[in-house]
């Protein structure tokens, strides 16, 4: 009996350090946050996809935070605790770059340390009007009452910027709903205003990747109440706008109430981070990039439909960035040289225990 006890004790003493090592390894190497957009929007869905389909493969715990949009996200990326990733619209990012180039110190302090991880997809500008509206084209919105999302949102900034480009620097006639507590509620009230034809709102502007949940309504209801304004590319007032925004299409397949595709303008979404010098952050974000590479097929199969329109694909490399924009030095070589499924395999628990990675 004593011999059996001694053997059991020796085995237990051998297993304890091994089990302790396993449990220590299982703990996340990083506890991060990503700021996105409204809880019903494409940004939030992308954040959830990254948190559930990518981050675990990198042994990163990623919390998804909703936000008022790109303008808030730039500030959160710099100053909010544990925020290591953000989703930002191209024209918002570019606006900070332009201000910094003009000598704006606050803009420079915000934007200089930010780095692009990945260009994502085009976000279409949806100009929604009542079905019986006299408006048919985007360049006809001058002087109309516009709802464009909350103050500080990417949608508000994009719409204001576009309006100024169309109409010689004029500011839009912007509608706010004082009782709306967030972007989703504001858009709900604005769309209800269109449905009721109460005159509070003439145009509701969404800047988000299609399909947008708020516009995903039964075909009969949509045709009865809504219409989308179209881009008229040969319109002279659009010339300057087309140097900032991208021509795009809102697909009939995205909304059953559309009779055909609708030409529009778009911005591009980017996944950004900070130029972290600390080794712990560089390791974790590098692991995240490798997981993004190896989990690309999973994102296509299980993620938001917009992943199929992401500008980057394995083996395709990274697209050049505009002047003043820079990729993060840690993630750039990983994503530029990604070979797809199985490449850049994350260092998960089993592989680490077998000594196949660190």
C-alpha positions as a Markdown table, in Angstrom:
| # | Residue | x | y | z |
|---|---|---|---|---|
| 1 | Unk | 0.0 | 0.0 | 0.0 |
| 2 | Unk | 2.8 | 2.4 | 0.9 |
| 3 | Unk | 4.5 | 1.6 | -2.4 |
| 4 | Unk | 1.3 | 2.4 | -4.3 |
| 5 | Unk | 0.9 | 5.6 | -2.4 |
| 6 | Unk | 4.4 | 6.7 | -3.2 |
| 7 | Unk | 3.9 | 6.0 | -6.9 |
| 8 | Unk | 0.6 | 8.0 | -6.9 |
| 9 | Unk | 2.3 | 10.8 | -5.1 |
| 10 | Unk | 5.2 | 10.9 | -7.5 |
| 11 | Unk | 2.8 | 10.8 | -10.5 |
| 12 | Unk | 0.8 | 13.7 | -9.0 |
| 13 | Unk | 4.0 | 15.7 | -8.5 |
| 14 | Unk | 4.9 | 15.2 | -12.1 |
| 15 | Unk | 1.5 | 16.2 | -13.4 |
| 16 | Unk | 1.0 | 19.3 | -11.4 |
| 17 | Unk | 3.7 | 21.4 | -13.2 |
| 18 | Unk | 2.5 | 20.0 | -16.6 |
| 19 | Unk | -1.2 | 20.9 | -15.8 |
| 20 | Unk | -0.1 | 24.3 | -14.5 |
| 21 | Unk | 1.8 | 24.9 | -17.8 |
| 22 | Unk | -1.3 | 23.9 | -19.8 |
| 23 | Unk | -3.6 | 26.2 | -18.0 |
| 24 | Unk | -1.2 | 29.0 | -18.1 |
| 25 | Unk | -0.8 | 28.6 | -21.8 |
| 26 | Unk | -4.6 | 28.5 | -22.2 |
| 27 | Unk | -4.9 | 32.0 | -20.8 |
| 28 | Unk | -5.2 | 34.7 | -23.5 |
| 29 | Unk | -1.9 | 36.4 | -24.5 |
| 30 | Unk | -3.8 | 39.7 | -24.8 |
| 31 | Unk | -7.1 | 41.2 | -23.6 |
| 32 | Unk | -8.1 | 43.7 | -26.3 |
| 33 | Unk | -11.0 | 45.8 | -27.5 |
| 34 | Unk | -12.2 | 46.8 | -30.9 |
| 35 | Unk | -14.4 | 49.9 | -31.6 |
| 36 | Unk | -16.8 | 49.5 | -34.4 |
| 37 | Unk | -20.1 | 51.3 | -35.1 |
| 38 | Unk | -23.8 | 51.1 | -34.2 |
| 39 | Unk | -24.9 | 47.7 | -32.9 |
| 40 | Unk | -27.0 | 47.0 | -36.0 |
| 41 | Unk | -24.4 | 48.0 | -38.6 |
| 42 | Unk | -21.8 | 46.3 | -40.7 |
| 43 | Unk | -18.9 | 47.6 | -38.6 |
| 44 | Unk | -20.3 | 45.9 | -35.5 |
| 45 | Unk | -20.9 | 42.6 | -37.4 |
| 46 | Unk | -17.3 | 42.7 | -38.7 |
| 47 | Unk | -16.0 | 43.3 | -35.2 |
| 48 | Unk | -18.0 | 40.3 | -33.9 |
| 49 | Unk | -16.6 | 38.1 | -36.8 |
| 50 | Unk | -13.1 | 39.1 | -35.9 |
| 51 | Unk | -13.7 | 38.5 | -32.2 |
| 52 | Unk | -15.3 | 35.0 | -32.7 |
| 53 | Unk | -13.7 | 33.6 | -35.8 |
| 54 | Unk | -10.2 | 35.1 | -35.8 |
| 55 | Unk | -9.1 | 36.3 | -32.3 |
| 56 | Unk | -9.4 | 32.9 | -30.6 |
| 57 | Unk | -7.0 | 31.3 | -33.1 |
| 58 | Unk | -4.5 | 34.0 | -32.1 |
| 59 | Unk | -5.2 | 33.3 | -28.4 |
| 60 | Unk | -6.5 | 36.9 | -28.1 |
| 61 | Unk | -9.6 | 37.9 | -26.2 |
| 62 | Unk | -11.3 | 40.6 | -28.2 |
| 63 | Unk | -14.2 | 42.6 | -26.9 |
| 64 | Unk | -16.4 | 44.3 | -29.4 |
| 65 | Unk | -17.6 | 47.8 | -28.5 |
| 66 | Unk | -20.3 | 49.7 | -30.4 |
| 67 | Unk | -19.7 | 53.4 | -31.0 |
| 68 | Unk | -21.0 | 56.5 | -32.7 |
| 69 | Unk | -18.8 | 55.8 | -35.7 |
| 70 | Unk | -15.4 | 56.6 | -37.3 |
| 71 | Unk | -14.7 | 60.0 | -35.7 |
| 72 | Unk | -15.2 | 58.6 | -32.2 |
| 73 | Unk | -13.2 | 55.5 | -33.1 |
| 74 | Unk | -10.1 | 57.5 | -34.0 |
| 75 | Unk | -10.1 | 59.2 | -30.6 |
| 76 | Unk | -10.9 | 55.9 | -28.8 |
| 77 | Unk | -8.1 | 54.2 | -30.7 |
| 78 | Unk | -5.7 | 56.7 | -29.2 |
| 79 | Unk | -7.1 | 57.2 | -25.7 |
| 80 | Unk | -9.5 | 54.5 | -24.6 |
| 81 | Unk | -8.3 | 51.7 | -22.3 |
| 82 | Unk | -7.5 | 48.4 | -24.0 |
| 83 | Unk | -8.7 | 49.6 | -27.5 |
| 84 | Unk | -6.2 | 48.2 | -29.9 |
| 85 | Unk | -8.2 | 48.0 | -33.1 |
| 86 | Unk | -10.7 | 50.3 | -34.7 |
| 87 | Unk | -12.8 | 50.4 | -37.9 |
| 88 | Unk | -12.6 | 53.7 | -39.7 |
| 89 | Unk | -14.0 | 55.2 | -42.9 |
| 90 | Unk | -11.4 | 56.4 | -45.5 |
| 91 | Unk | -12.7 | 60.0 | -45.8 |
| 92 | Unk | -12.6 | 60.4 | -42.0 |
| 93 | Unk | -9.0 | 59.1 | -41.8 |
| 94 | Unk | -8.1 | 61.3 | -44.8 |
| 95 | Unk | -9.7 | 64.4 | -43.2 |
| 96 | Unk | -7.3 | 64.0 | -40.2 |
| 97 | Unk | -4.3 | 63.4 | -42.5 |
| 98 | Unk | -5.2 | 66.6 | -44.5 |
| 99 | Unk | -5.6 | 68.7 | -41.3 |
| 100 | Unk | -2.3 | 67.4 | -39.9 |
| 101 | Unk | -0.6 | 68.3 | -43.2 |
| 102 | Unk | -2.0 | 71.8 | -42.8 |
| 103 | Unk | -0.4 | 72.2 | -39.4 |
| 104 | Unk | -3.3 | 71.2 | -37.1 |
| 105 | Unk | -1.4 | 69.9 | -34.0 |
| 106 | Unk | -4.4 | 68.1 | -32.5 |
| 107 | Unk | -5.1 | 66.3 | -35.7 |
| 108 | Unk | -1.4 | 65.3 | -36.0 |
| 109 | Unk | -1.4 | 64.0 | -32.4 |
| 110 | Unk | -4.4 | 61.8 | -33.2 |
| 111 | Unk | -3.4 | 60.5 | -36.6 |
| 112 | Unk | 0.4 | 60.2 | -36.7 |
| 113 | Unk | 0.7 | 57.1 | -34.5 |
| 114 | Unk | -2.2 | 55.3 | -36.2 |
| 115 | Unk | -1.5 | 52.5 | -38.7 |
| 116 | Unk | -3.5 | 50.5 | -41.1 |
| 117 | Unk | -3.8 | 46.8 | -40.6 |
| 118 | Unk | -6.1 | 46.0 | -43.5 |
| 119 | Unk | -8.2 | 47.8 | -46.2 |
| 120 | Unk | -11.6 | 46.2 | -46.0 |
| 121 | Unk | -14.5 | 47.0 | -48.3 |
| 122 | Unk | -16.5 | 49.9 | -49.9 |
| 123 | Unk | -19.3 | 51.3 | -47.8 |
| 124 | Unk | -22.1 | 52.5 | -50.0 |
| 125 | Unk | -23.9 | 55.8 | -49.4 |
| 126 | Unk | -27.6 | 55.1 | -49.2 |
| 127 | Unk | -29.8 | 58.1 | -49.8 |
| 128 | Unk | -33.3 | 57.0 | -48.8 |
| 129 | Unk | -36.3 | 59.1 | -49.7 |
| 130 | Unk | -40.1 | 58.4 | -49.6 |
| 131 | Unk | -41.3 | 56.4 | -52.6 |
| 132 | Unk | -43.2 | 59.5 | -53.9 |
| 133 | Unk | -40.4 | 62.0 | -53.3 |
| 134 | Unk | -39.7 | 64.4 | -56.2 |
| 135 | Unk | -36.0 | 63.7 | -55.8 |
| 136 | Unk | -34.3 | 61.1 | -58.0 |
| 137 | Unk | -30.5 | 61.9 | -57.9 |
| 138 | Unk | -28.0 | 62.5 | -55.2 |
| 139 | Unk | -27.1 | 66.0 | -56.5 |
| 140 | Unk | -30.7 | 67.1 | -55.9 |
| 141 | Unk | -30.4 | 67.1 | -52.1 |
| 142 | Unk | -29.5 | 70.8 | -51.8 |
| 143 | Unk | -31.5 | 72.5 | -49.1 |
| 144 | Unk | -33.4 | 69.3 | -48.1 |
| 145 | Unk | -33.7 | 68.2 | -44.5 |
| 146 | Unk | -31.2 | 65.4 | -44.0 |
| 147 | Unk | -30.8 | 62.8 | -41.2 |
| 148 | Unk | -27.3 | 61.5 | -41.4 |
| 149 | Unk | -26.6 | 59.8 | -38.0 |
| 150 | Unk | -25.4 | 61.3 | -34.7 |
| 151 | Unk | -22.8 | 64.0 | -34.3 |
| 152 | Unk | -19.3 | 62.6 | -34.6 |
| 153 | Unk | -20.4 | 59.6 | -36.6 |
| 154 | Unk | -18.7 | 58.6 | -39.9 |
| 155 | Unk | -22.0 | 58.9 | -41.7 |
| 156 | Unk | -22.4 | 62.5 | -40.5 |
| 157 | Unk | -18.9 | 63.5 | -41.5 |
| 158 | Unk | -19.1 | 61.8 | -44.9 |
| 159 | Unk | -22.5 | 63.4 | -45.7 |
| 160 | Unk | -21.3 | 66.8 | -44.6 |
| 161 | Unk | -18.1 | 66.5 | -46.6 |
| 162 | Unk | -19.9 | 65.3 | -49.8 |
| 163 | Unk | -22.5 | 68.1 | -49.4 |
| 164 | Unk | -19.8 | 70.7 | -49.2 |
| 165 | Unk | -18.1 | 69.2 | -52.3 |
| 166 | Unk | -21.4 | 69.3 | -54.3 |
| 167 | Unk | -22.5 | 72.7 | -53.3 |
| 168 | Unk | -19.5 | 75.0 | -52.9 |
| 169 | Unk | -18.7 | 74.4 | -49.3 |
| 170 | Unk | -22.3 | 74.8 | -48.0 |
| 171 | Unk | -23.4 | 73.0 | -44.9 |
| 172 | Unk | -26.4 | 70.6 | -45.0 |
| 173 | Unk | -29.7 | 71.2 | -43.3 |
| 174 | Unk | -29.2 | 68.5 | -40.6 |
| 175 | Unk | -32.0 | 66.9 | -38.6 |
| 176 | Unk | -31.5 | 65.6 | -35.1 |
| 177 | Unk | -33.8 | 63.6 | -32.8 |
| 178 | Unk | -33.3 | 64.8 | -29.2 |
| 179 | Unk | -34.9 | 61.6 | -27.8 |
| 180 | Unk | -32.6 | 59.2 | -29.7 |
| 181 | Unk | -30.1 | 57.7 | -27.3 |
| 182 | Unk | -27.9 | 56.1 | -30.0 |
| 183 | Unk | -27.4 | 55.8 | -33.8 |
| 184 | Unk | -29.8 | 52.9 | -34.2 |
| 185 | Unk | -32.6 | 54.7 | -32.4 |
| 186 | Unk | -32.0 | 57.9 | -34.4 |
| 187 | Unk | -32.2 | 56.0 | -37.7 |
| 188 | Unk | -35.3 | 54.3 | -36.6 |
| 189 | Unk | -37.0 | 57.6 | -35.9 |
| 190 | Unk | -35.8 | 59.1 | -39.2 |
| 191 | Unk | -37.2 | 56.1 | -41.2 |
| 192 | Unk | -40.5 | 56.3 | -39.3 |
| 193 | Unk | -40.6 | 60.0 | -40.3 |
| 194 | Unk | -40.3 | 59.0 | -43.9 |
| 195 | Unk | -43.0 | 56.3 | -43.5 |
| 196 | Unk | -45.3 | 58.8 | -41.8 |
| 197 | Unk | -44.6 | 61.6 | -44.4 |
| 198 | Unk | -44.6 | 64.0 | -41.4 |
| 199 | Unk | -42.2 | 66.5 | -43.1 |
| 200 | Unk | -39.4 | 66.3 | -40.4 |
| 201 | Unk | -37.0 | 64.5 | -42.8 |
| 202 | Unk | -36.6 | 64.6 | -46.6 |
| 203 | Unk | -33.6 | 62.2 | -46.9 |
| 204 | Unk | -32.1 | 59.6 | -44.6 |
| 205 | Unk | -28.4 | 59.0 | -45.3 |
| 206 | Unk | -26.7 | 55.7 | -44.3 |
| 207 | Unk | -23.0 | 55.2 | -45.0 |
| 208 | Unk | -22.5 | 51.5 | -44.4 |
| 209 | Unk | -21.8 | 48.3 | -46.2 |
| 210 | Unk | -24.8 | 46.7 | -47.9 |
| 211 | Unk | -27.0 | 45.1 | -46.8 |
| 212 | Unk | -28.1 | 47.4 | -44.0 |
| 213 | Unk | -30.3 | 45.7 | -41.4 |
| 214 | Unk | -32.6 | 48.8 | -41.1 |
| 215 | Unk | -33.4 | 48.6 | -44.8 |
| 216 | Unk | -33.9 | 44.9 | -44.9 |
| 217 | Unk | -37.7 | 45.0 | -45.1 |
| 218 | Unk | -40.3 | 43.0 | -47.0 |
| 219 | Unk | -40.3 | 43.8 | -50.7 |
| 220 | Unk | -43.9 | 45.0 | -50.7 |
| 221 | Unk | -43.4 | 47.4 | -47.8 |
| 222 | Unk | -40.1 | 48.7 | -49.2 |
| 223 | Unk | -41.6 | 49.5 | -52.6 |
| 224 | Unk | -44.5 | 51.2 | -51.1 |
| 225 | Unk | -42.5 | 53.5 | -48.8 |
| 226 | Unk | -38.9 | 53.8 | -49.9 |
| 227 | Unk | -36.7 | 54.7 | -52.9 |
| 228 | Unk | -32.9 | 55.3 | -53.2 |
| 229 | Unk | -31.4 | 58.3 | -54.9 |
| 230 | Unk | -29.0 | 57.4 | -57.7 |
| 231 | Unk | -25.6 | 58.8 | -58.8 |
| 232 | Unk | -25.6 | 60.6 | -62.1 |
| 233 | Unk | -21.9 | 60.3 | -63.0 |
| 234 | Unk | -22.0 | 62.9 | -65.8 |
| 235 | Unk | -23.4 | 65.6 | -63.4 |
| 236 | Unk | -20.8 | 68.4 | -63.4 |
| 237 | Unk | -21.3 | 69.1 | -59.6 |
| 238 | Unk | -20.1 | 65.6 | -58.9 |
| 239 | Unk | -16.6 | 66.1 | -60.4 |
| 240 | Unk | -14.9 | 67.1 | -57.2 |
| 241 | Unk | -16.8 | 64.5 | -55.1 |
| 242 | Unk | -15.6 | 61.7 | -57.4 |
| 243 | Unk | -12.0 | 62.6 | -56.5 |
| 244 | Unk | -12.7 | 61.8 | -52.9 |
| 245 | Unk | -15.4 | 59.1 | -53.1 |
| 246 | Unk | -15.6 | 55.9 | -55.1 |
| 247 | Unk | -18.4 | 55.1 | -57.6 |
| 248 | Unk | -20.3 | 52.0 | -56.5 |
| 249 | Unk | -23.5 | 50.0 | -56.9 |
| 250 | Unk | -26.2 | 49.2 | -54.4 |
| 251 | Unk | -27.3 | 45.8 | -55.6 |
| 252 | Unk | -30.9 | 44.7 | -56.2 |
| 253 | Unk | -29.9 | 41.4 | -54.4 |
| 254 | Unk | -29.2 | 43.3 | -51.2 |
| 255 | Unk | -32.8 | 44.7 | -50.8 |
| 256 | Unk | -35.7 | 42.8 | -52.3 |
| 257 | Unk | -37.7 | 46.0 | -52.8 |
| 258 | Unk | -35.2 | 47.4 | -55.3 |
| 259 | Unk | -36.2 | 46.8 | -59.0 |
| 260 | Unk | -32.6 | 47.2 | -60.2 |
| 261 | Unk | -29.1 | 48.1 | -59.0 |
| 262 | Unk | -28.7 | 51.7 | -58.0 |
| 263 | Unk | -25.4 | 53.6 | -58.8 |
| 264 | Unk | -24.1 | 55.5 | -55.8 |
| 265 | Unk | -20.9 | 56.8 | -54.1 |
| 266 | Unk | -18.9 | 55.0 | -51.4 |
| 267 | Unk | -16.1 | 55.3 | -48.9 |
| 268 | Unk | -13.7 | 52.5 | -48.0 |
| 269 | Unk | -13.5 | 50.9 | -44.5 |
| 270 | Unk | -10.2 | 50.2 | -42.9 |
| 271 | Unk | -9.1 | 48.1 | -39.9 |
| 272 | Unk | -6.5 | 50.2 | -38.0 |
| 273 | Unk | -4.3 | 49.9 | -35.0 |
| 274 | Unk | -1.6 | 52.0 | -33.2 |
| 275 | Unk | 2.1 | 51.9 | -33.8 |
| 276 | Unk | 2.8 | 49.9 | -30.7 |
| 277 | Unk | 6.5 | 49.5 | -29.8 |
| 278 | Unk | 5.9 | 47.2 | -26.8 |
| 279 | Unk | 6.9 | 43.5 | -27.6 |
| 280 | Unk | 3.8 | 42.2 | -25.9 |
| 281 | Unk | 1.5 | 44.1 | -28.2 |
| 282 | Unk | 3.6 | 43.4 | -31.3 |
| 283 | Unk | 3.5 | 39.7 | -30.6 |
| 284 | Unk | -0.3 | 39.7 | -30.0 |
| 285 | Unk | -1.1 | 41.8 | -33.0 |
| 286 | Unk | 1.2 | 39.8 | -35.1 |
| 287 | Unk | -0.5 | 36.6 | -34.0 |
| 288 | Unk | -3.9 | 38.2 | -34.8 |
| 289 | Unk | -2.7 | 39.0 | -38.4 |
| 290 | Unk | -1.5 | 35.4 | -38.9 |
| 291 | Unk | -4.9 | 34.2 | -37.6 |
| 292 | Unk | -6.6 | 36.6 | -40.0 |
| 293 | Unk | -4.6 | 35.0 | -42.8 |
| 294 | Unk | -5.3 | 31.4 | -41.9 |
| 295 | Unk | -9.0 | 32.0 | -41.1 |
| 296 | Unk | -9.8 | 33.9 | -44.2 |
| 297 | Unk | -11.9 | 31.0 | -45.7 |
| 298 | Unk | -13.8 | 30.8 | -42.4 |
| 299 | Unk | -14.6 | 34.5 | -42.6 |
| 300 | Unk | -16.0 | 34.0 | -46.1 |
| 301 | Unk | -18.1 | 31.0 | -45.1 |
| 302 | Unk | -19.4 | 32.1 | -41.7 |
| 303 | Unk | -18.9 | 35.9 | -41.5 |
| 304 | Unk | -20.9 | 38.9 | -42.8 |
| 305 | Unk | -21.6 | 38.8 | -46.6 |
| 306 | Unk | -19.5 | 41.9 | -47.0 |
| 307 | Unk | -16.3 | 39.8 | -46.3 |
| 308 | Unk | -16.7 | 38.6 | -49.9 |
| 309 | Unk | -16.0 | 42.2 | -51.0 |
| 310 | Unk | -12.9 | 42.9 | -48.9 |
| 311 | Unk | -10.2 | 44.4 | -50.9 |
| 312 | Unk | -7.5 | 42.1 | -49.6 |
| 313 | Unk | -7.3 | 38.3 | -50.3 |
| 314 | Unk | -4.5 | 35.8 | -49.5 |
| 315 | Unk | -1.9 | 35.8 | -52.2 |
| 316 | Unk | -3.1 | 39.1 | -53.6 |
| 317 | Unk | -0.9 | 41.3 | -51.3 |
| 318 | Unk | -1.8 | 44.6 | -49.8 |
| 319 | Unk | -2.9 | 47.6 | -51.9 |
| 320 | Unk | -0.9 | 50.8 | -51.9 |
| 321 | Unk | -2.1 | 53.4 | -49.4 |
| 322 | Unk | -2.8 | 57.1 | -50.0 |
| 323 | Unk | -0.2 | 59.7 | -49.1 |
| 324 | Unk | 0.1 | 60.1 | -45.4 |
| 325 | Unk | -1.2 | 56.6 | -44.6 |
| 326 | Unk | 1.0 | 53.8 | -43.4 |
| 327 | Unk | 0.7 | 50.1 | -42.7 |
| 328 | Unk | 1.6 | 48.7 | -39.2 |
| 329 | Unk | 5.2 | 47.3 | -39.6 |
| 330 | Unk | 4.4 | 44.1 | -37.7 |
| 331 | Unk | 1.3 | 43.1 | -39.7 |
| 332 | Unk | 2.3 | 44.4 | -43.2 |
| 333 | Unk | 4.7 | 41.6 | -44.1 |
| 334 | Unk | 2.4 | 38.9 | -42.6 |
| 335 | Unk | -0.7 | 40.0 | -44.6 |
| 336 | Unk | 1.3 | 41.0 | -47.7 |
| 337 | Unk | 2.8 | 37.5 | -47.9 |
| 338 | Unk | -0.2 | 35.5 | -46.7 |
| 339 | Unk | -0.7 | 32.3 | -48.7 |
| 340 | Unk | -4.2 | 31.5 | -47.4 |
| 341 | Unk | -5.6 | 28.6 | -45.4 |
| 342 | Unk | -2.9 | 27.0 | -43.4 |
| 343 | Unk | -0.3 | 29.7 | -43.9 |
| 344 | Unk | 0.8 | 31.8 | -41.0 |
| 345 | Unk | -0.7 | 29.2 | -38.7 |
| 346 | Unk | -1.4 | 30.7 | -35.3 |
| 347 | Unk | 0.5 | 29.4 | -32.3 |
| 348 | Unk | -2.3 | 27.6 | -30.5 |
| 349 | Unk | -2.0 | 25.6 | -27.3 |
| 350 | Unk | -1.3 | 22.2 | -28.9 |
| 351 | Unk | 1.4 | 23.5 | -31.2 |
| 352 | Unk | 3.1 | 25.4 | -28.4 |
| 353 | Unk | 3.1 | 22.4 | -26.1 |
| 354 | Unk | 4.7 | 20.3 | -28.8 |
| 355 | Unk | 7.5 | 23.0 | -29.2 |
| 356 | Unk | 6.4 | 23.9 | -32.8 |
| 357 | Unk | 6.1 | 27.6 | -32.0 |
| 358 | Unk | 6.7 | 30.1 | -29.1 |
